[in-house]
Amino acid sequence: MNISFLQAFNTPQHSGQKTSQSGDKRSFTAFNSIFGKIKSAGILLFFLYIWSSCGAYKNIPYFKDLRRDSAIVESVNNFSPITIQPADILGIDVNSRNPESSSIFNRPVQMSTNSNMVNPAVGYLVDQNGYVQLPLIGNYKVSGQTSSEIREKLTEKLLTFYKDPVVNIRILNFKVGVFGDVMRPDVYTFQNERVTITQALTLAGDLNITAMRNNITLVREENGKRVFIPIDLTSKKVFESPYYYLRNNDEIYVQPDRTKYATVDRGYRITSLVLSGLSIIAIVLSNLYR
């Protein structure tokens, strides 16, 4: 009778132990399964990241078809001096044996305090008909001519008034706008007339890492028309392009690639990753204590 009582007392306890062990085993198996899936997904994401990084780098270098194992010499055949156009502001400086008399041509050049633009109140503005109003001479045709041509003709004309006149001419408002995916988008003023697209982009702080180097647009106004010109900085052929040298009032647009939005919206993505991680942890804990 005592044996039967002991057997009856011990049997439920042993059954409870088996049930508990069976539940622990199922939880452990579920945890291993979930952990294995997370591990596999993590490995897959890691290799995808490495693959995408390698692929993205191929689009970053400039002039990929340029040989770098030796010096290359090429003739510069695509530069032509720019001609004066209406709305240009000319700086005209005249010196002679009589400085006081010739100084009536000379206007002080001032820079605006709010930007790098030349103050439009100084210099000689070319009107819509291509003329400037000069002392002693009156209306003088300048549009369609280079600075050198104007200097030679004006020097000859001033011989009537001065002995040995010396004339210097330059464009005061030579400006180029750079915007889009660059470090410092702005309108930049240059002190010379030989400006390249790479110089303008360098002044703007260079392209951002997310910029599309093979999809840059140069906007230029020519003969009353607006022209949109594609520029590819990944090829050295850009140096041979007739548009490599810029003109006054050119605009350069740098298009961002698709990762630009992701870069700007990084905070949102980080928050999403944290919430996803917390959700995975919650699922794991739920399966452990179920």
Secondary structure, DSSP 4 states (H G I P E B T S, - for coil): -HHHHHHHHHHHHHHHHHHHHHHHHHHHHHHHHHHHHHHHHHHHHHHHHHHHHHHHHTTSSS-TTS--SS-------S-------TT-EEEEEEE-SSHHHHGGG-----B-TTSSSBPTTSSEE--TTSEEEETTTEEEE-TTS-HHHHHHHHHHHHTTTSSS-EEEEEETT-EEEEEESBSS-EEEE-SSS--BHHHHHHHTT-B-TTEEEEEEEEEEEETTEEEEEEE-TTSGGGGGSTTSB--TT-EEEEEE-THHHHHHTHHHHHHHHHHHHHHHHHHHHHHH--
